[in-house]
Amino acid sequence: MAEITPEERAAMAVEALKKEYPDAICSLVYTDPFQLLVATRLAAQCTDARVNMVTPALFEKFPTAKACAQADVEQVEELIKSCGLYKTKARDIVQMSKQITECFNGVVPDTIENLTTLSGIGRKTANLVVGDIYGKPAVVVDTHCIRITSRLGFHNIKDAKKIEFILRDVLEPTESNDFCHRLVLHGRAVCTARNPKCGQCCMREFCEFALGDTDNTTNND
C-alpha cells in the first residue's frame, strides 16, 4: 500500500477499533475517583477480574481516602492478599490516602503532575484517572498498548513515557483515551503476545507487522 503518515495510520487504527469494539470502557469496577485509583494500583501484575473480586470488601471497610488514611497497613494487606505484591500495594494505598487527605483536601487530583506525586502512582495510572474520571485527553500505556502500537509501526521501543508522547503527537486528543481501552480488548482477543491472529485483525491492512508477516496473515483467517 502507499506510504501513509503516522497521523493517518493513527486515524485508521482509531476508526477500525471503534467499529470492532464500540464500547470502550475500563474493565475495573469503581464508583468514584478514589476507588479507580486504588483499583488500578491493585491491578499491577494482577488481572482486573481478580481486582474486582477484592475491592468490594476493601471499599466497604475503607470507602474514602480519609478512612483509608487511618487504616493499619496490616488490615489492608489482609483484604488484598490475593492480588499479589500485596505488602507493597497495601503500603502504597495507605500512604496515597494520607497524601490525598493531607495535600489535596481528600480529593483525588485531576492532573498527571499531581497524581504522580502519590505513593505508587505512575503515569499509566495517572492517565487512566484523568481520562476516565476527569475527561481529559489521556494515553494509557500498558503492555497491550506497547505491543500493538509497536506492531502497527509507531515505534520500536519499550519506554512507556516516550511511547505516551509519541502517541499523543499522532492521536486526536478526543480519541486517545478510548483508543487505549480498545487496545486492551484487542490485545486480549486478537493481537496477543504470542501467536497474534493477524488474519482476524481489523487493522491488518495497514499494520506493519501483519503486512510483513505473510504466513501469519494467511494462516489465521
C-alpha positions in Angstrom: 0.0 0.0 0.0 1.0 3.6 -0.5 3.1 5.2 2.2 1.0 6.7 5.0 1.9 9.1 7.7 1.8 8.2 11.4 -1.2 10.5 11.8 -3.1 8.8 9.0 -2.2 5.4 10.5 -3.4 6.5 13.9 -6.7 7.8 12.4 -7.2 4.5 10.6 -6.5 2.5 13.8 -8.9 4.6 15.8 -11.7 4.0 13.3 -11.0 0.3 12.9 -11.0 -0.3 16.6 -14.1 1.8 17.1 -16.1 -0.4 14.7 -14.7 -3.6 16.3 -15.1 -2.5 19.9 -17.8 0.2 20.1 -18.0 0.0 23.9 -14.6 1.4 25.1 -14.8 1.1 28.9 -12.4 0.3 31.7 -12.9 -3.3 33.0 -12.2 -2.3 36.6 -15.3 -1.7 38.7 -15.5 1.6 40.6 -17.9 4.3 41.7 -15.6 7.3 42.3 -12.1 8.6 41.6 -10.6 7.2 44.8 -11.9 3.7 44.0 -10.5 3.8 40.5 -7.1 5.0 41.8 -6.9 2.1 44.3 -8.2 -0.5 41.9 -5.7 0.5 39.3 -2.8 0.3 41.8 -4.1 -3.2 42.7 -4.2 -4.3 39.1 -0.4 -4.1 38.7 0.7 -7.7 37.8 -2.8 -8.9 38.6 -5.9 -9.4 36.5 -8.8 -6.9 36.5 -11.1 -9.8 37.3 -9.2 -10.6 40.5 -9.1 -6.9 41.5 -12.9 -6.7 41.0 -13.3 -9.6 43.4 -11.2 -8.0 46.1 -12.3 -4.3 46.0 -15.9 -4.6 47.3 -14.8 -5.8 50.8 -11.9 -3.3 50.7 -14.1 -0.3 49.9 -16.8 -1.4 52.3 -14.3 -1.1 55.1 -12.4 1.9 53.8 -14.8 3.8 51.5 -12.8 7.1 51.3 -9.3 8.3 51.2 -9.8 9.7 54.7 -10.9 6.4 56.1 -8.1 4.5 54.3 -5.5 7.0 55.6 -6.4 5.9 59.1 -6.1 2.2 58.4 -3.3 -0.1 59.6 -1.3 -1.4 56.7 -1.9 -4.9 58.0 -5.6 -4.5 57.7 -5.3 -3.6 54.1 -2.9 -6.4 53.5 -5.4 -9.0 54.6 -8.1 -7.6 52.3 -6.0 -7.5 49.2 -3.7 -10.5 49.8 -4.9 -12.4 46.7 -3.9 -9.6 44.4 -0.1 -10.3 44.6 2.6 -8.0 45.8 0.1 -7.2 48.5 2.5 -5.8 51.1 3.8 -3.1 48.7 0.4 -2.4 47.4 -1.1 -2.1 50.9 1.6 0.3 52.0 1.1 2.4 48.9 -2.7 2.5 49.3 -2.5 3.8 52.9 0.3 6.3 52.1 -1.5 7.7 49.0 -4.7 8.0 51.0 -2.8 10.1 53.6 -1.4 12.3 50.8 -4.8 12.8 49.2 -6.2 13.7 52.6 -3.4 16.0 53.8 -2.3 17.6 50.5 -5.4 17.6 48.3 -8.2 18.0 50.9 -9.4 14.5 50.3 -10.0 15.0 46.6 -8.2 12.8 44.0 -6.0 15.2 41.9 -7.1 15.9 38.3 -3.6 16.3 36.7 -0.9 13.8 35.8 1.7 16.0 37.6 -0.2 15.9 40.9 -1.3 12.3 40.6 2.3 11.1 40.1 3.3 12.6 43.4 1.2 10.0 45.1 2.8 6.8 46.5 2.8 4.0 44.0 1.2 6.0 41.2 2.9 6.2 37.8 1.9 7.8 34.5 -0.2 4.8 33.4 -2.5 5.1 36.4 -2.5 8.9 36.3 -3.5 8.9 32.6 -6.3 6.4 33.3 -7.7 8.6 36.1 -7.5 11.9 34.2 -9.1 10.3 31.2 -11.8 8.2 32.7 -12.7 10.4 35.7 -11.9 13.9 34.5 -12.5 13.6 30.8 -9.1 14.9 29.8 -7.0 13.6 26.8 -5.0 10.7 28.1 -2.8 7.9 26.8 -2.7 4.8 29.0 0.5 2.9 28.0 0.2 -0.7 29.3 1.6 -3.9 27.9 -1.1 -4.2 25.3 -0.6 -0.6 24.1 3.2 -1.1 23.9 2.9 -4.3 21.9 0.2 -3.3 19.5 1.4 0.2 18.7 4.9 -1.3 18.1 3.4 -3.9 15.7 1.4 -1.2 13.9 4.7 0.7 13.3 4.5 3.7 15.6 7.8 2.9 17.4 10.2 0.1 18.3 10.9 0.9 21.9 9.7 -0.2 25.3 9.9 3.1 27.2 6.3 3.8 28.3 6.7 7.5 28.8 8.3 8.0 25.4 5.6 5.9 23.8 2.9 8.0 25.5 4.3 11.2 23.9 4.7 9.5 20.5 1.0 8.6 20.6 -0.1 12.0 21.9 1.5 13.5 18.8 -0.4 11.3 16.4 -3.8 10.7 18.0 -6.7 13.0 18.1 -6.9 14.1 21.8 -10.6 13.4 22.0 -10.0 9.8 20.8 -6.9 8.9 22.7 -8.4 7.6 25.9 -11.0 5.3 24.3 -8.3 4.1 21.8 -6.2 2.8 24.7 -9.2 1.0 26.2 -9.8 -0.6 22.9 -6.2 -1.7 22.6 -6.6 -3.7 25.8 -9.7 -5.5 24.3 -7.9 -6.1 21.0 -4.7 -7.3 22.8 -6.7 -9.9 24.8 -8.8 -11.1 21.9 -6.7 -10.9 18.7 -3.2 -9.2 18.9 -1.9 -11.5 21.7 1.7 -11.5 22.8 2.2 -15.0 21.3 0.6 -16.1 18.0 -1.3 -13.0 17.1 -4.4 -13.7 14.9 -3.4 -11.3 12.1 -5.9 -12.8 9.7 -8.7 -11.8 12.0 -7.4 -8.4 12.8 -9.4 -5.3 11.8 -6.1 -3.4 11.3 -4.3 -6.0 9.2 -4.4 -3.8 6.0 -2.2 -1.1 7.5 -0.3 -2.9 10.3 3.4 -3.2 9.5 3.6 -6.5 11.5 0.7 -8.1 9.6 1.9 -6.8 6.2 5.4 -8.0 6.8 4.4 -11.5 8.0 2.5 -13.0 5.1 2.5 -16.5 6.6 0.8 -15.2 9.8 -1.7 -13.1 7.8 -2.7 -16.1 5.7 -2.8 -18.9 8.3 -5.0 -17.1 10.8 -8.0 -16.5 8.5 
